[in-house]
Amino acid sequence: MKVDFAQIKTPASSPAVSLESIWLLEADPSYAVKNGNTSGDRLIALRTLKGLGELRFSSGEVLEPGPGTMVFFHHRDIRYYGCQGGEWHFRWYSYYTSGVSMPLRRRQLIQIREHPDEAAVSEECIRLLHIGSREAMSLASSLFCTLWGRWIMELKTTEPFLGDFPDIQKALDLISSGLQTPLTVKLLATAVNLSPRRFHDFFKAWTGMTPGQFIGSLRIRR
């Protein structure tokens, strides 16, 4: 079994989503975990990359996540997870939320397309968590927020209750492709159909950084 793992002791508290850890596992049939922790607010986002897994929840629900699916749930709700069949490759994101409501269904298999750079962003988050500085942890959580934004945008076409959620991904794509050019809050706000002030406030609540701070951090890293 192959494992890549990074964790921090105290998650950054400023972003809407504070990343605690990421596991990247290539599990074999011997992989099986029983969870006895029935408390806490930790949330899990699970993406299956290859093979088949099995999740058993305290409610009696059983899910078998396969390639292309994601599952979102409270860690306290799961009782068992393991490999179902010959192999199970997956990413396990552990995080906390605050301030912004996270509009994703719980304990259901959801088809969400993997963005071309999702693996690279996840690996960068792992690298930053290994560094362990406050700045690195905050940036890791902010980058994880961009993954959240993409997952939500993927669901907007099929989930009516997400219709009013700002398409923050358009702004993030502009930032990613335009780091070498001047970027203004007005330009980014226009891309997502928000006023500059509302965009600034939403972006800071979502990522824990102002647009300028976020752009500056990415430029330094590159």
trRosetta pair geometry for C-beta under 8 A, 3 or more apart (Angstrom, degrees):
i j d omega theta_ij theta_ji phi_ij phi_ji
1 25 6.9 -9 180 -167 104 92
1 26 6.3 175 -158 87 57 67
1 27 5.5 11 -132 -122 114 46
1 28 5.2 -118 -72 5 86 94
1 30 7.4 -112 -41 65 124 101
1 31 6.0 119 -106 -68 144 115
2 25 7.1 154 87 -157 59 44
2 26 4.0 21 49 41 100 115
3 23 6.9 -38 -157 -161 93 91
3 24 7.2 139 -161 79 43 59
3 25 5.3 -3 -108 -107 75 76
3 26 7.7 -135 -62 29 45 69
4 23 7.5 143 80 -163 54 43
4 24 4.1 -4 58 57 101 110
4 25 7.9 -150 31 -66 61 42
4 126 6.4 13 147 -152 109 160
5 21 7.0 4 -171 -177 84 110
5 22 7.2 -174 -141 92 45 56
5 23 5.1 0 -106 -111 90 70
5 24 7.3 -151 -65 28 52 66
5 126 7.7 -174 159 -138 9 114
6 21 6.3 -176 94 -146 51 70
6 22 5.7 12 51 49 89 87
6 125 7.4 177 70 124 136 72
6 126 4.2 151 3 -150 135 69
6 127 7.7 -106 -69 -32 163 17
6 129 3.7 121 145 86 123 126
6 130 5.2 -84 -123 -52 123 78
7 20 6.5 4 -147 150 81 73
7 21 3.6 -8 -103 -101 84 115
7 94 7.8 7 -116 58 97 129
7 129 6.6 60 -24 166 6 132
8 11 6.1 123 82 -86 116 49
8 12 7.9 24 95 -24 160 73
8 19 7.8 82 21 106 119 77
8 20 6.4 -130 52 -155 83 48
8 21 7.1 -164 17 -71 61 71
8 129 5.5 -120 -42 -151 96 93
8 132 6.6 158 -113 -124 95 71
8 137 5.4 80 -105 -119 165 121
8 140 8.0 150 -25 68 135 150
11 18 3.9 102 149 146 122 115
11 19 6.5 180 -139 77 108 33
11 20 4.7 -61 -73 -85 119 73
11 95 7.3 126 -135 -144 150 56
11 96 5.7 149 77 22 160 116
11 137 7.3 -176 -153 177 40 120
11 141 7.0 103 -175 -83 92 130
12 15 6.4 50 106 12 112 96
12 18 5.2 -161 72 -138 63 99
12 19 7.5 19 33 42 98 71
12 134 7.3 118 -101 -162 102 67
12 137 4.6 159 -46 128 109 101
12 138 4.5 153 -135 -89 157 60
12 140 7.6 146 3 60 130 89
12 141 4.7 -128 58 -5 123 146
12 208 6.7 65 135 -167 122 170
13 18 6.0 -6 -100 -90 32 148
13 98 7.1 2 -168 34 73 153
14 18 7.8 116 43 -89 43 104
14 138 6.3 14 44 -131 122 108
14 141 7.7 133 63 89 77 145
14 208 3.5 102 112 -150 96 110
14 209 7.6 78 122 -51 131 58
15 18 5.8 152 62 -75 90 62
15 138 7.2 144 -25 -157 106 70
15 141 4.5 179 28 133 140 117
15 142 5.7 -165 -83 -79 141 61
15 144 8.0 127 108 64 157 97
15 145 5.5 -125 -177 -52 135 133
15 206 7.0 -9 -162 136 87 34
15 207 5.4 -49 -123 175 108 25
15 208 3.1 -74 -65 -28 68 115
15 209 7.6 -18 -83 -9 94 73
16 97 6.3 3 159 -152 70 80
16 98 6.6 -149 -148 67 43 55
16 99 5.2 -111 -112 73 76 107
16 100 3.7 -12 -139 27 135 121
16 102 7.8 151 150 -69 110 90
16 145 6.4 97 53 -118 94 121
16 205 5.6 54 -61 147 110 70
16 206 4.9 -35 5 -130 131 35
16 207 7.4 -8 13 -35 91 22
16 208 7.3 -145 -4 -46 54 79
17 95 5.4 11 -178 167 93 139
17 96 7.5 156 -157 80 49 43
17 97 5.6 -22 -101 -101 65 76
17 100 7.9 -60 -37 61 74 114
17 102 7.3 86 -82 -88 105 125
17 141 6.3 -177 101 -172 69 89
17 144 5.8 -123 112 108 121 107
17 145 5.1 160 44 -88 113 79
17 148 5.6 150 -18 -32 161 155
17 206 7.9 3 5 -173 90 59
18 95 6.1 157 79 -165 47 82
18 96 4.7 -12 58 60 104 93
18 97 7.5 -172 17 -81 77 26
18 98 7.1 20 -11 11 112 106
18 141 5.1 -23 -132 -128 45 139
18 208 8.0 85 -86 -61 78 143
19 22 7.2 -9 -175 -44 119 95
19 93 7.0 -65 -133 -168 96 97
19 94 7.7 95 -166 82 60 55
19 95 5.0 -41 -107 -103 46 101
19 125 6.3 -87 163 -166 168 126
19 129 7.3 -101 118 -78 117 120
19 137 7.8 -159 69 -169 93 71
19 140 5.3 -108 64 128 138 98
19 141 4.5 -162 11 -97 91 67
19 144 4.3 134 -64 -8 127 160
20 42 6.7 -45 14 -130 158 108
20 94 4.5 -62 69 110 111 97
20 95 5.7 -172 6 -94 85 36
20 96 6.6 79 -41 -14 111 89
21 92 8.0 -1 109 107 94 90
21 93 7.8 172 90 -154 52 40
21 94 4.5 14 52 48 87 116
21 129 7.1 120 -118 -166 50 159
22 91 6.6 -18 -168 -169 96 96
22 92 7.1 149 -160 79 46 57
22 93 5.6 -9 -108 -105 80 66
22 94 7.5 -153 -71 22 36 75
22 122 6.0 170 -166 -167 152 90
22 125 5.7 93 -20 105 149 118
22 126 5.3 -99 70 -78 127 87
22 129 7.0 171 19 5 98 154
23 91 7.0 158 83 -157 57 46
23 92 4.0 0 54 53 107 108
23 94 7.8 54 -6 -14 96 104
24 90 7.9 -160 -144 99 45 39
24 91 5.4 -13 -101 -104 72 77
24 92 7.9 -159 -68 22 31 73
24 122 7.1 115 -72 141 119 128
24 126 7.3 -44 -9 -72 119 149
25 31 7.4 126 163 -141 134 157
25 88 7.6 11 109 104 105 83
25 89 6.9 -167 99 -141 57 47
25 90 5.9 -4 59 57 92 74
25 92 6.9 21 3 -3 112 112
26 50 8.0 8 -127 61 85 119
26 87 7.0 -16 -178 -167 77 110
26 89 4.8 -3 -112 -105 69 92
27 31 3.6 -60 -164 14 116 164
27 51 7.7 -147 65 88 84 154
27 53 7.7 69 57 -98 139 100
27 82 7.6 -158 157 -165 149 52
27 83 4.5 -159 122 -66 115 117
27 87 6.7 146 82 -162 58 57
27 88 4.5 -17 63 65 110 90
27 89 7.1 -175 21 -78 69 39
27 90 7.5 -12 5 20 112 96
28 31 6.0 124 56 -16 49 99
28 83 6.3 -120 116 3 19 175
28 86 7.6 -42 -150 170 65 51
28 87 6.2 -30 -108 -105 49 70
29 83 5.3 -131 -110 98 32 129
29 85 7.2 -118 -94 107 94 24
29 86 6.4 -44 -54 -130 103 29
29 87 7.8 -62 -45 -68 67 41
30 83 7.5 29 43 36 30 131
31 82 5.5 169 111 -150 69 74
31 83 4.5 83 58 -15 101 110
31 88 6.8 -125 68 50 136 115
32 80 7.1 -10 -172 -167 87 99
32 81 7.8 177 -149 94 47 38
32 82 3.6 4 -108 -106 67 139
32 83 7.2 -91 -62 24 68 74
33 80 6.9 160 86 -152 54 52
33 81 5.4 -8 57 60 101 78
33 82 6.3 171 16 -72 62 80
34 79 6.8 -14 -154 164 71 66
34 80 5.4 -19 -106 -99 63 82
35 75 7.2 -139 -167 173 150 79
35 78 5.3 57 40 99 149 84
35 79 5.8 -142 57 -139 88 23
35 80 6.9 -153 14 -67 82 32
35 81 7.5 32 -20 4 115 93
37 40 6.4 -8 162 15 117 128
37 75 6.6 -5 92 132 123 104
37 76 6.1 -96 122 -108 81 67
38 58 7.3 85 -123 -80 102 151
38 76 5.2 79 -163 -165 32 95
39 76 5.8 133 -12 -114 4 133
40 75 6.5 -26 90 70 119 113
40 76 5.5 166 55 -58 80 113
41 74 7.5 -72 -153 -138 36 107
41 96 6.0 61 109 -130 105 99
42 74 7.2 111 81 -162 55 66
42 75 4.3 -4 91 12 106 133
42 76 7.4 125 51 -28 83 82
42 94 5.7 -8 -174 -168 116 98
42 95 7.5 127 -158 63 70 25
42 96 6.4 -63 -109 -76 51 81
43 72 7.0 4 178 -172 107 87
43 73 7.4 172 -155 94 69 29
43 74 6.0 -53 -104 -103 64 52
43 75 6.9 -144 -101 -20 12 84
43 94 7.4 150 78 -155 46 49
43 95 5.5 -37 68 72 94 75
43 96 6.7 136 15 -102 94 32
43 97 6.4 18 5 -11 145 102
43 102 7.7 71 -169 65 174 164
44 71 7.8 5 110 104 100 87
44 72 7.1 171 88 -149 59 44
44 73 5.5 -14 58 64 101 73
44 74 7.4 104 13 -161 88 7
44 75 5.3 109 -32 -73 112 78
44 78 7.4 -20 28 -10 151 139
44 92 6.5 -28 -157 -166 106 84
44 93 6.8 139 -159 76 52 58
44 94 5.9 -20 -100 -99 73 65
44 95 7.9 145 -91 25 27 73
45 70 6.5 -9 -173 -171 85 114
45 71 7.8 163 -154 82 42 47
45 72 5.4 -8 -104 -103 70 82
45 92 7.9 152 79 -159 51 38
45 93 4.2 -9 58 59 97 115
45 95 7.1 6 1 18 104 118
45 151 7.7 -107 -152 -63 139 171
46 53 8.0 -97 162 69 134 158
46 55 7.7 148 64 -72 166 141
46 65 6.5 -133 119 -43 118 176
46 70 6.5 153 80 -157 54 61
46 71 4.7 -10 57 56 109 91
46 72 7.7 -170 20 -74 74 36
46 73 7.8 -10 2 22 113 98
46 90 6.0 5 -172 175 88 130
46 91 7.3 168 -151 85 44 55
46 92 5.6 -2 -108 -109 81 68
46 93 7.5 -154 -69 26 38 73
47 69 7.7 173 -144 93 53 44
47 70 5.0 -23 -95 -100 72 89
47 90 6.2 167 87 -158 48 78
47 91 4.8 6 54 51 99 99
47 93 7.9 40 0 -7 95 105
47 112 7.7 -86 -112 71 105 112
47 114 7.1 103 -173 -93 140 107
47 118 8.0 -85 130 150 177 140
48 51 7.2 -121 -172 70 108 67
48 52 7.6 31 -164 -115 148 31
48 53 6.0 -147 -101 7 123 114
48 65 4.3 167 -30 138 136 106
48 66 5.8 -164 106 152 150 10
48 67 5.8 -112 117 -84 98 32
48 68 7.4 -29 78 31 92 35
48 69 5.5 16 35 59 113 85
48 70 7.7 -162 12 -83 72 41
48 88 7.0 -62 -137 -163 103 85
48 89 7.3 104 -167 80 62 57
48 90 4.8 -38 -106 -99 53 102
49 67 6.5 6 159 -120 21 82
49 89 4.3 -63 69 109 106 102
49 90 5.9 -178 7 -93 84 38
49 91 6.9 77 -36 -14 112 86
50 67 5.8 26 -98 -84 35 110
50 87 6.5 -12 118 113 101 114
50 88 7.5 172 91 -148 64 26
50 89 4.0 28 46 36 97 117
51 66 7.6 -135 110 -136 30 67
51 67 7.5 103 29 -50 31 91
51 83 7.0 -23 147 -148 138 94
51 84 7.9 151 155 63 93 67
51 85 6.2 -170 -166 81 92 117
51 86 6.6 -127 -127 75 113 72
51 87 4.0 -128 -86 96 145 72
51 88 4.2 -131 104 -88 128 41
51 89 5.8 112 19 7 111 72
52 64 5.8 3 -173 176 105 99
52 65 7.3 162 -153 84 54 47
52 66 5.2 -17 -103 -96 79 84
52 83 7.6 92 85 -170 61 60
52 84 4.4 -72 118 79 99 99
52 85 4.7 64 51 17 112 130
52 88 6.1 -77 74 -93 29 96
53 64 6.7 171 81 -156 48 51
53 65 4.9 -3 54 56 105 93
53 66 7.9 -169 22 -72 70 42
53 81 6.5 9 173 -172 118 91
53 82 6.9 165 -158 90 79 28
53 83 6.3 -61 -111 -111 66 37
53 84 5.7 113 -163 9 13 98
53 88 4.4 99 -73 -150 83 142
53 90 6.3 -4 -40 -38 143 146
54 62 6.8 -15 -167 -170 91 97
54 63 7.5 156 -155 84 44 49
54 64 5.6 -15 -99 -104 66 75
54 80 7.4 -13 114 117 97 99
54 81 6.8 175 88 -145 56 49
54 82 5.6 -14 56 62 98 74
54 83 7.6 21 14 106 90 9
54 84 4.2 106 -35 -56 101 121
55 62 6.9 159 82 -156 56 48
55 63 4.5 -5 55 58 108 95
55 64 7.7 -164 20 -74 75 30
55 65 6.7 46 -10 -11 116 104
55 71 6.6 -159 2 122 165 171
55 73 7.9 150 173 13 146 157
55 78 6.1 -64 -165 -133 98 115
55 80 7.4 161 -155 89 36 61
55 81 5.0 -1 -106 -104 69 93
56 61 7.6 166 -151 89 44 52
56 62 5.3 -9 -103 -105 72 81
56 78 7.2 104 76 -162 48 71
56 79 5.2 -58 104 65 94 97
56 80 4.2 15 44 52 114 100
56 81 7.4 -159 22 -68 68 51
57 60 7.0 -32 80 36 80 22
57 61 4.5 7 42 57 120 93
57 62 7.6 -153 15 -72 78 38
57 63 7.8 44 -19 -1 108 99
57 73 7.1 -121 -102 -156 124 151
57 77 5.2 -2 -152 150 104 92
57 78 5.6 -58 -103 -105 68 51
57 79 6.4 126 -147 5 16 90
57 107 5.9 11 -64 -131 162 132
58 77 5.5 -116 19 -160 104 56
58 78 7.5 -111 -20 -77 81 7
58 79 5.5 124 -69 -44 65 111
59 77 7.1 -2 -13 -168 98 105
59 107 7.4 54 34 -178 138 168
61 107 5.8 82 88 171 159 126
63 71 6.1 128 116 -103 159 146
63 107 7.1 -164 -34 -172 137 69
63 108 7.8 176 -102 -137 138 21
63 109 5.7 166 -158 -51 119 98
64 84 5.8 -67 -138 56 102 166
64 109 8.0 -18 65 -71 49 141
65 69 4.8 -151 -152 89 83 125
65 70 7.8 41 -141 -116 128 11
65 71 5.6 -100 -79 -20 132 121
65 90 7.3 67 104 -104 132 136
65 109 6.0 177 -102 -113 72 104
66 69 5.7 75 57 7 56 123
68 111 5.8 4 143 -139 102 81
68 112 7.7 169 174 55 62 44
68 113 7.5 -14 -149 -101 90 44
68 114 7.5 -111 -116 -18 56 97
69 109 4.7 -25 -160 -165 135 96
69 110 6.5 126 -159 62 73 40
69 111 6.1 -49 -100 -89 65 52
69 112 7.6 81 -150 23 28 75
70 109 7.8 133 64 -157 35 50
70 110 5.1 -36 65 68 84 96
70 111 8.0 137 18 -113 79 9
70 112 4.8 -14 7 29 126 122
70 151 6.9 -73 73 -138 172 125
71 107 6.9 28 -168 -123 102 30
71 108 7.1 180 -127 73 77 30
71 109 6.1 -36 -79 -96 93 52
71 110 7.1 152 -85 16 41 86
72 104 4.9 48 37 120 168 126
72 105 6.9 126 53 83 114 49
72 106 5.8 -89 99 -110 87 53
72 107 7.7 -83 79 -31 55 37
72 110 7.5 2 0 11 96 133
73 77 5.4 -112 173 65 110 125
73 78 6.2 97 114 -49 139 104
73 106 5.5 101 -104 -165 61 86
73 107 4.9 73 -97 -68 113 74
74 77 4.6 90 70 -7 92 107
74 78 7.9 -173 91 -12 56 81
74 106 7.3 6 -11 -148 80 131
75 78 6.4 -60 -159 27 40 105
75 94 7.0 30 -66 -130 133 102
77 106 8.0 68 40 170 167 122
77 107 6.9 -88 125 -70 146 125
78 81 6.1 2 171 -38 133 108
82 88 7.8 135 150 27 39 156
83 86 7.9 -85 164 97 121 16
83 87 6.6 -57 -152 -153 127 18
83 88 4.1 -159 -118 6 81 120
84 88 6.8 76 27 -67 62 129
85 88 7.4 117 58 -54 89 90
91 122 6.0 -53 -141 -149 149 156
93 122 7.9 -105 -79 -125 109 106
93 144 6.9 150 -158 -146 132 121
93 147 7.8 -165 -92 98 165 149
95 141 7.8 132 -136 -129 111 88
95 144 6.6 179 -95 147 142 149
97 100 7.1 -99 -173 68 103 71
97 102 5.1 -91 -117 -26 162 127
99 205 5.4 -150 142 -164 130 97
100 205 5.4 123 -57 143 114 109
100 206 6.0 36 -35 -94 168 62
102 148 7.3 -76 -133 -161 105 130
103 152 6.8 78 67 -129 94 115
103 159 7.8 153 139 137 110 140
103 161 6.3 -153 -171 119 129 105
103 162 5.7 162 112 -94 136 85
103 165 6.3 -135 39 -70 141 140
104 110 7.7 -87 -168 -19 100 168
104 151 7.1 6 -98 125 136 121
104 152 7.0 -104 -70 -91 99 82
104 155 7.3 148 -115 4 82 169
105 108 4.8 -21 126 34 125 127
105 110 6.5 144 57 -67 113 127
105 159 7.9 -148 -29 -112 107 136
110 155 7.1 -18 -176 -95 132 117
112 151 5.4 8 -163 -139 152 82
112 154 4.8 99 -146 104 85 150
112 155 6.9 -35 -99 -56 103 89
113 154 5.7 -167 34 -132 85 132
114 118 5.0 -113 -172 35 84 146
114 119 7.6 40 172 -36 125 87
115 118 4.4 119 58 -44 83 98
115 147 7.8 -150 28 -126 130 70
115 150 5.1 -43 -41 -178 140 154
117 120 4.6 -52 -164 45 77 117
117 121 5.7 82 133 -27 88 96
118 121 5.8 -54 -145 37 30 110
118 122 6.3 32 155 -19 64 107
118 147 6.3 92 -134 -122 89 104
118 150 7.3 -140 -87 88 104 155
119 122 5.7 -56 -149 37 30 112
119 123 6.3 29 153 -18 65 106
120 123 5.7 -53 -147 37 32 111
120 124 6.4 33 152 -20 64 105
121 124 5.6 -54 -149 36 32 112
121 125 6.5 37 150 -22 64 102
121 143 5.5 -171 -167 170 98 110
121 144 7.9 150 150 -86 110 42
121 146 6.6 -122 -149 81 150 118
121 147 6.0 172 111 -63 142 105
122 125 5.6 -50 -151 32 33 114
122 126 6.6 36 150 -19 64 102
122 147 7.4 66 -68 -81 82 149
123 126 5.5 -49 -151 33 36 114
123 127 6.5 39 150 -20 65 103
124 127 5.5 -50 -149 35 35 114
124 128 6.3 34 153 -18 66 105
124 140 7.8 -170 122 -112 74 73
124 143 6.2 -110 97 178 115 167
124 221 7.9 65 -162 172 126 145
125 128 5.8 -55 -147 38 31 110
125 129 6.3 32 155 -20 65 106
125 140 4.5 102 -146 -153 74 90
125 143 5.4 -155 -76 87 94 125
125 144 5.8 77 -112 -62 144 92
126 129 5.8 -55 -147 36 29 111
126 130 6.5 33 153 -22 63 104
127 130 5.8 -55 -155 32 31 113
127 131 6.9 37 147 -24 63 99
128 131 5.5 -46 -156 24 38 115
128 136 4.3 -173 -168 -180 83 91
128 137 6.9 165 144 -77 100 30
128 139 5.6 -128 -146 84 151 101
128 140 3.9 -173 94 -67 130 103
128 143 7.4 136 12 20 153 138
129 132 7.0 42 171 -73 40 58
129 136 7.3 -172 -68 135 22 107
129 137 6.8 72 -110 -106 59 71
129 140 5.3 96 -56 -122 79 167
131 136 4.0 -136 82 -139 127 174
132 136 6.5 26 38 70 18 132
132 137 7.0 20 -154 -53 29 104
133 136 4.5 90 54 9 83 104
133 137 6.9 -152 89 -7 41 86
134 137 5.8 -56 -146 37 29 110
134 138 6.3 29 156 -19 64 107
135 138 5.9 -57 -149 36 29 110
135 139 6.4 24 155 -15 64 108
135 217 7.6 -171 -179 -126 99 115
136 139 5.8 -57 -147 39 30 109
136 140 6.3 36 152 -24 65 105
137 140 5.6 -50 -148 32 32 115
137 141 6.6 30 154 -15 63 103
138 141 5.9 -56 -153 37 32 109
138 142 6.3 32 150 -19 66 107
138 208 6.0 -136 -162 115 95 137
138 209 7.2 107 155 -56 114 108
139 142 5.4 -53 -145 38 36 114
139 143 6.2 37 155 -19 67 103
139 217 5.2 -165 -105 169 117 140
139 221 7.3 151 179 -57 154 137
140 143 5.9 -54 -148 36 29 109
140 144 6.4 31 151 -20 62 106
141 144 5.5 -53 -148 36 33 114
141 145 6.6 44 149 -27 63 98
141 207 7.9 138 114 -166 81 55
141 208 6.2 33 102 12 120 147
142 145 5.4 -44 -156 24 35 118
142 146 7.3 40 146 -22 60 94
142 207 4.3 51 -138 -171 91 95
142 208 5.7 -115 -78 49 93 101
142 209 5.6 4 -106 6 143 119
142 214 6.1 -163 178 -119 143 101
142 217 7.4 77 68 78 154 154
143 146 5.6 -44 -162 22 42 113
143 147 7.3 43 143 -16 64 95
144 147 5.5 -46 -160 29 45 113
144 148 6.7 50 143 -20 67 100
145 148 5.3 -49 -152 34 39 117
145 149 6.5 45 149 -23 67 100
145 206 5.5 130 -177 153 135 83
145 207 4.8 -165 72 -101 157 66
145 208 7.6 180 -31 4 149 91
146 149 5.5 -47 -150 32 36 116
146 150 6.7 37 151 -18 64 102
146 169 7.6 106 -162 -112 74 71
146 172 5.1 145 -133 -149 107 153
146 207 7.7 32 -50 -102 77 111
147 150 5.7 -55 -153 35 35 110
147 151 6.4 34 151 -20 67 104
148 151 5.8 -55 -149 35 32 110
148 152 6.4 29 155 -17 66 106
149 152 5.9 -57 -149 37 30 110
149 153 6.3 28 155 -18 66 107
149 168 4.5 -92 -137 78 135 110
149 169 4.9 167 138 -65 110 81
149 172 6.3 131 85 -8 152 147
149 206 7.3 55 -70 177 113 137
150 153 5.7 -55 -145 37 32 110
150 154 6.4 38 154 -24 65 103
150 169 5.5 104 -87 -106 61 130
151 154 5.7 -52 -154 30 32 115
151 155 6.8 22 152 -13 63 108
152 155 5.8 -65 -154 40 34 107
152 156 6.7 54 149 -49 67 92
152 162 6.1 -175 -175 -150 89 135
152 165 5.9 -94 162 126 131 152
153 156 5.5 -28 -150 -4 39 120
153 167 6.0 79 -110 -138 114 80
153 168 8.0 -132 -54 49 116 66
153 169 4.7 -49 -30 0 157 143
154 157 7.8 -59 172 17 35 100
155 158 6.1 -81 -164 54 57 91
155 159 4.6 10 156 8 99 127
155 162 5.7 100 105 -1 98 165
156 159 6.4 -71 -114 54 23 88
156 162 4.7 -121 -107 109 67 121
156 163 6.8 118 -161 -93 91 41
156 165 6.9 -134 -98 58 111 109
156 167 7.6 -35 -39 -93 169 92
159 162 4.5 56 96 4 108 113
160 163 5.7 -13 -172 -31 52 115
162 165 4.8 -42 -168 13 73 126
166 192 5.1 52 -177 166 103 125
166 193 7.7 -162 -134 64 87 82
166 194 5.9 2 -124 -51 134 129
166 199 7.7 167 -165 -110 157 72
166 202 5.9 58 26 153 153 161
167 170 5.0 47 123 -5 106 109
167 171 8.0 139 109 -5 68 83
167 192 5.2 -164 67 -133 76 89
167 193 7.7 57 31 24 104 100
168 171 5.6 -54 -166 38 54 112
168 172 6.2 52 140 -21 78 105
168 192 6.2 25 -91 -114 38 152
168 202 7.2 -142 -87 131 116 116
168 203 7.1 152 -137 -99 116 75
168 206 6.3 -131 -119 147 166 175
169 172 5.3 -55 -144 39 39 113
169 173 6.1 43 155 -23 70 102
170 173 5.8 -53 -149 34 29 111
170 174 6.6 31 151 -19 62 105
170 191 4.6 -163 130 149 117 108
170 192 5.3 168 60 -76 118 81
171 174 5.6 -53 -152 35 34 113
171 175 6.4 35 151 -20 66 104
171 188 4.4 64 -137 -168 107 98
171 189 7.8 32 -96 -67 128 30
171 191 5.4 148 -78 79 67 126
171 192 5.3 -40 -37 -32 107 124
171 199 7.3 155 -86 -163 154 120
171 203 7.2 -92 117 -96 157 121
171 211 7.8 -83 171 -118 129 118
172 175 5.5 -50 -148 35 34 113
172 176 6.3 35 154 -21 66 106
173 176 5.7 -53 -145 36 31 112
173 177 6.2 13 162 -4 66 111
174 177 6.3 -67 -142 47 25 97
174 178 5.5 -13 170 11 65 127
174 183 6.9 136 136 -131 103 124
174 187 7.3 -166 164 132 151 104
174 188 6.1 -172 78 -108 141 79
174 191 5.7 -128 -30 -67 147 172
175 178 6.4 -78 -128 53 18 91
175 179 6.9 51 169 -70 60 77
175 183 6.4 80 -107 -156 67 170
175 188 7.2 29 -56 -107 94 126
175 211 7.7 -143 -90 -160 130 91
175 214 7.1 -18 -158 117 158 111
175 215 5.8 -127 -148 -96 110 90
175 218 6.9 103 154 37 110 161
176 179 7.1 -22 -161 -34 22 103
176 218 7.7 -108 -102 -175 57 155
178 181 4.7 -65 -168 51 89 105
178 183 5.4 118 112 -72 123 114
179 183 8.0 -33 -102 -17 33 132
179 215 7.0 175 -121 -161 77 86
179 218 6.1 -116 -110 114 130 114
179 219 5.5 171 -172 -89 111 83
179 222 6.4 63 133 43 162 154
183 187 6.1 -123 -159 68 62 133
183 188 6.5 53 174 -47 104 108
183 211 7.7 -126 123 157 113 117
183 215 6.0 -167 63 -115 132 154
184 187 4.6 99 58 3 83 101
184 188 7.1 -158 92 -1 46 86
185 188 5.8 -60 -147 43 33 107
185 189 5.8 35 155 -23 69 110
185 196 4.9 84 125 -154 107 100
185 199 6.4 157 -177 90 89 120
185 200 5.6 6 -153 -72 138 101
185 211 5.5 150 -97 47 85 150
185 212 7.8 -48 -57 -43 101 88
186 189 5.7 -55 -141 37 27 111
186 190 6.3 31 158 -23 62 105
186 196 5.0 -33 -89 -85 63 123
187 190 5.9 -55 -152 31 27 112
187 191 6.9 31 150 -24 60 104
188 191 5.7 -51 -157 26 35 116
188 192 7.1 4 157 5 65 105
188 199 6.2 159 107 161 93 145
188 203 7.8 32 129 -70 137 150
188 211 6.0 174 50 -137 162 150
189 192 6.5 -76 -155 49 33 90
189 194 4.9 -100 -160 80 85 82
189 195 6.3 -25 176 135 138 17
189 196 4.5 -134 -7 -91 164 50
189 198 7.4 112 -142 64 118 77
189 199 3.6 -143 -105 -4 92 155
189 200 7.6 -33 -74 -32 120 71
190 193 7.5 31 -169 -76 34 35
192 199 6.4 129 62 -112 120 114
194 198 4.6 -125 -179 89 108 109
194 199 4.1 138 95 -62 126 89
194 202 6.8 -83 -156 20 167 140
195 198 4.6 82 55 13 87 103
195 199 6.7 -157 84 -8 40 88
196 199 5.8 -58 -144 39 27 111
196 200 6.2 31 158 -23 65 107
197 200 5.7 -53 -148 33 30 113
197 201 6.4 24 156 -14 64 107
198 201 5.8 -56 -147 40 32 108
198 202 6.0 28 157 -16 67 110
199 202 5.9 -59 -142 41 28 107
199 203 5.9 28 160 -21 66 111
199 211 7.7 20 133 -48 100 134
200 203 6.0 -57 -144 36 23 110
200 204 6.4 18 159 -15 61 109
200 210 6.6 0 -161 -146 90 88
200 211 6.5 -87 -116 -5 69 109
201 204 6.1 -59 -148 38 27 107
201 205 6.3 24 156 -16 64 109
202 205 5.8 -58 -147 40 31 109
202 206 6.0 27 156 -20 67 113
203 206 5.8 -60 -144 39 27 110
203 207 6.0 -15 172 16 66 112
203 209 7.8 -53 140 85 91 63
203 210 7.1 67 101 -155 112 37
203 211 5.3 22 122 -62 159 85
203 214 7.4 -106 164 -2 114 146
204 207 6.8 -70 -127 54 22 81
204 208 7.1 21 -175 -154 56 6
204 209 6.5 -119 -124 94 66 20
204 210 5.3 -4 -87 -88 107 53
204 211 7.9 -78 -57 -26 77 61
207 214 5.7 19 126 -88 154 134
209 213 3.9 -132 -172 92 106 117
209 214 4.3 140 98 -59 129 82
209 217 6.9 -70 -138 -3 168 136
210 213 4.7 94 50 7 78 103
210 214 7.0 -146 88 -6 39 87
211 214 5.8 -59 -147 37 30 111
211 215 6.2 27 158 -17 67 108
212 215 5.9 -56 -145 38 29 108
212 216 6.2 29 157 -19 64 110
213 216 5.7 -57 -146 38 29 113
213 217 6.3 31 156 -22 65 105
214 217 5.9 -54 -150 32 29 111
214 218 6.6 24 155 -14 63 106
215 218 5.9 -59 -151 38 31 108
215 219 6.3 31 153 -20 66 107
216 219 5.7 -55 -147 35 31 111
216 220 6.5 32 155 -20 65 104
217 220 5.8 -54 -151 34 31 111
217 221 6.5 28 153 -18 65 107
218 221 5.7 -56 -147 37 34 111
218 222 6.3 21 158 -11 67 110
219 222 6.0 -63 -145 43 29 102
